[in-house]
Amino acid sequence: MRKDERDVYFFDVISDTWNRKFQGLAPFPHKILVQAIFKLYKAGRASVVNAKKQAIYIADMKVHADRCEILVGFSDTLAADPTFADYAKRSRRVAKKVGDEGLEHSAHIIWKYDNAGNVANCPFLLESATGIASSKIVAFFNRLLRVYSDVSKDFWVDDPEAKKDAHGNFVQIKTRPKVELVGHPSAEFLKDLRHGTLQEVELFTERTKGNPWDANGRVIEDRSSVTIKPNPQKILPKAKAVLDAFVPNSSNKYEYARIRFKTRSDVSRTVSVMSQNYSLLTGALYVRKERLVDLGDDLPTAFEDINAIIIKKMRALIP
């Protein structure tokens, strides 16, 4: 991380609803999820500290009519003491951490839901920062939503089986919202697919996850999948052309695809994507990113409040 620039990754955030018994429940609007997290932030409960005293927390948060802007902080107590050197002067010093201090990093986020009722996938921008990967943000936000669900009835819904109580009122069930991030495919990813060689594709679905697999319910289904490999008797076009012929058309049955291929430079890659549009499911590999420049020349690794210059440039990245 340089002191005069930042990288920003492009994701879509998906709203989903979990219940132990019922699958396929309607998602809650994104703004309702944001408001739940905001209430925890205002109450001083938007943080998670592990046994090693590493802390991830919301340092600052602002909710607007069409978007939410968040500053997430991460204090890494396990990080080594930083060393600074002035090579010209042949000098070196170590900045010793004191007590439970951790090296501090922070990441700006924009969650753009447009309106209060939107349940569709929404743009989600994440500033790159040490220790604050997209997977950690998903786990953190889902932890906060779980905490809120345990103390509030905002996410209780009518029983899908339309059961009624003794007074004739519909029974309500407890649900828990959760979010997922899928990365926008980068130009590099699409280029590597266009020029790469396909090795294997696993199409899979998790729509029936948790369904009993035996009569006694001792084992349950995790996911259903089919594995597809190139026909060695055929001369195939490049990976992207082969994939385009069947992956998007399979999305109604198999919403995900795990693709193994070799790039033009013979590097093996494995990526998991949404079948419909190749949005990336895991990590930062191949996720579209843009670099913010002209931010000044003295940015620290962390902030206490949302930085006006960084967040303004991030807003400009969303159409």
Residue, then its C-alpha position, 0 to 999 in steps of 0.5 A: m500500500r502506497k501513501d499516495e494511492r489506493d486500489v478499489y475492488f468491484f463486487d456485487v452484494i447479494s442479499d439472502t435469507w436463512n432459516r434452519k427449516f425453509q429454503g428459498l425465502a425472499p431476501f430482505p431489502h439491502k437498506i434494511l440490512v444496512q440499517a441493522i448494521f448501523k444500529l449496532y454501530k451506533a450502539g457500539r456493538a459493531s466489532v469482533v475481537n478474537a482470542k488473539k485480540q485481533a479486532i475488526y470493527i466499523a470505525d465510521m458509517k454513514v447511511h444515505a437514501d441510495r447508498c451506505e458508506i463504511l470505514v472498516g478497521f482492522s487491528d492486527t496484534l499478530a503483526a511484527d513490529p514495523t521497521f523503518a530505514d533511511y538507506a542513505k543515512r544507513s539508519r534503521r529503527v523498529a517501532k515497538k508495539v505497546g501492550d495489546e496494540g496491533l498494526e492498524h489498517s482500514a478499508h472504505i466501502i460503498w454499498k449502493y442500493d439505490n432505493a429502500g426496497n431494492v432486493a436485487n444484487c447491488p454494487f459494492l466497492l471495497e478498498s484494498a487493505t492489508g488483512i481486510a479481504s472480501s471474505k473477511i468483510v462477508a464473515f464480519f457483516n454476517r456476524l453482525l447480522r446474526v447478532y442483530s437477529d438474536v436481539s430483534k424481531d425485525f427479521w421474523v416473517d410469516d410461516p411459509e406453511a401458513k400455520k396459525d396460532a390458537h388465536g387465528n394469527f399467522v405464526q411467524i418464524k425467525t430468519r437471519p439475513k446474510v450477504e455474499l459478495v461476487g466479484h466483477p470479472s476483470a478484463e484480464f480474466l476474460k482475456d485469459l479465458r479467450h486465449g486459454t485452454l479448458q481443462e475441466v468444468e464443474l457445474f454445481t448448485e446449492r439450492t437443495k443444500g441441507n435436504p435429507w439424503d436418507a430416510n432417517g435424515r442422518v446425512i444431508e445434501d451439500r450440493s449437486s454437481v456435474t463435471i464436464k471435460p473436453n472431448p479428447q477426440k475433438i479439436l476445441p476452440k479456446a476456453k471462453a468460446v467453449l464455456d459460452a456454449f453451455v455455462p450461461n445456459s446452465s444457470n437455471k439448473y446450476e447457478y455456479a461453475r468451477i472452471r479449471f483452465k490454462t492460460r496462454s502462458d501455460v499457467s494453471r488457474t481454477v476459479s469459481v464463478m456465477s454461471q450466468n455472468y462469470s461473476l467471481l465467487t472467491g478471493a481477489l484473483y481476477v476481480r476488477k479493480e481500479r487505482l485511485v491516484d491524486l490522493g495527496d502524498d501522506l495517507p496513513t494505513a488507517f483512518e478514524d473517520i471516512n476520508a473525504i478524498i478517497i470516498k469521493k473518488m470511490r463514488a465516481l466509480i459507480p455509474 
